[in-house]
Amino acid sequence: MGYAMVMGEALIDLLEADLDGEQVYRQAIGGAPLNVAVGISRLGGDARYAGSLSTDVLGDRMAAFLQAAGVDGQGVRRVGVPTTLAVTTFEGAEPTFTFYGEPPSYALLTPADLDLPLIAGADVLYTGSISLLREPFRAAARAAWSAAGAGPLRVFDPNARPTLLPDTAAVDALRDLTEEFFATADLVKLSSADAIVLYGEHDPAAAAARILALGARAVVVTCGSRGAHVAAADGATDIPAPLVEAIDATGAGDSVMAALISRLLTDGRPAGLDAWAGHVRFALSVAGLVCERQGGATAMPTPSDLRARWGDL
């Protein structure tokens, strides 16, 4: 089994919580790509992480967390700006993020920081999320995507955050940017909320068909408790989510991506829709377990956690 190269943000989530009737914020290590890297490693895969971490104490904690989780951090660049904070509020189990810190500590990886042979040698290359909104990370992601060539499977997640998109021009720019990556992706994973932000599209099937038409080989649209829509060249289908008692959906979408990448590492490119659907069923079981835990990277499960909750998958 080869390795996955994961590129993007790492930050600190401040998660809204209640402590004896008082509103408090629980600190959690997060950032969608960091969550994905940790999720892959927890599931038994080889994850390499490339991103920028602050030299402050929070950056030190994130670096130590990645190491303890078994994620290879040789692609990390340490930067002398404060760690970005994401203040997270909830409606039910669903989180909303507001970001603090300028310049963002998570978006300072440059093309010169990349180990291009390491990227080209990966089995899977993942990028996306809010790091793409800023330079120099955007240039680094484009350089890595280009360096991948015909080597690793290219996997992308837009992970659109409305609080970072102040107007129509910002949404249009994000749509243009994500479609640049969609066009050559082997897999695009997005949420139904992403589809609404990017396309004003409330039908996951229509959003997936649009992305396939751009050139993506497969598309998975996650729809929360309703499961996911899966589309490939030979058809499309809906996969129901397992029934869970959700307390916190933070990181659930990232766990879907981590689970899909772990299956790509073990099984290679799926032959068609049926194989993709099997991978998505597994990924939704992973996400269901994440939703039953307090969110963030620490919620990512191991195979033994999955067996204890679901039996053999």
Buried (B, 14 or more C-beta within 10 A) or exposed (E): EBBBBBBBBBBBBBBBBEEEEEEEBBEBBBBBBBBBBBBBBBBEBBBBBBBBBBBBEBBBBBBEBBEEBBBBBEBBBBBEBBBBBBBBBBEEBBBBBEBBBEBBBBBBBBBEBBBEEBBBBBBBBBBBBBBBBBEBBBEBBBBBBEBBEEBBBBBBBBBBBEEBBEEEEEBEEBBEBBBBBBBBBBBBBBBBBBBBBBBEBEEBBBBBBBBBEBEBBBBBBBBBBEBBBBBBEEEBBBBEBBEBEBEBBBBBBBBBBBBBBBBBBEEBEBEEBEBBBBBBBBBBBBBBBBBBBBBBBBBBBEEEBBEEBBEEE
